């Protein structure tokens, strides 16, 4: 059992974002005659809501990066303003290209470090939503203005 192997209970695994799916070969529970109905398995794949943090509570480097985003650049890193694929599926699902990522400089780091802002919305200089991660996409906090 995965939980026994890891030494965690199901509640801990669920809190860590592990999704429990039905047994192999389980039937899809989506009602066949309801257009757009979502199965129990599709509902389980939705990420939990990100914890919120105010823009003022972020590190000064993150606030400066946010200012650059709103101004439309210029950005110091070539990877800034590139598409964030949300492969980890920790952010709400959107069409590819909705989220762009930006580096938040880490003092003392020899490379880009693990801090990022990920923002979504069009145009990019007026994002409708932004998230902050300080652990290279392992977790996100929704930025409140």
Secondary structure, DSSP 4 states (H G I P E B T S, - for coil): -HHHHHT--HHHHHHTT------TTPPP-S-TTSTT---HHHHHTSPPPPEEEEGGGS-HHHHHHHHHHHHT---SSTTTTEEP--TT--SPP--TTSEEEEE---TT-SS--S-EEEEESSSGGG-SEEEEESSTTS--EEEE-
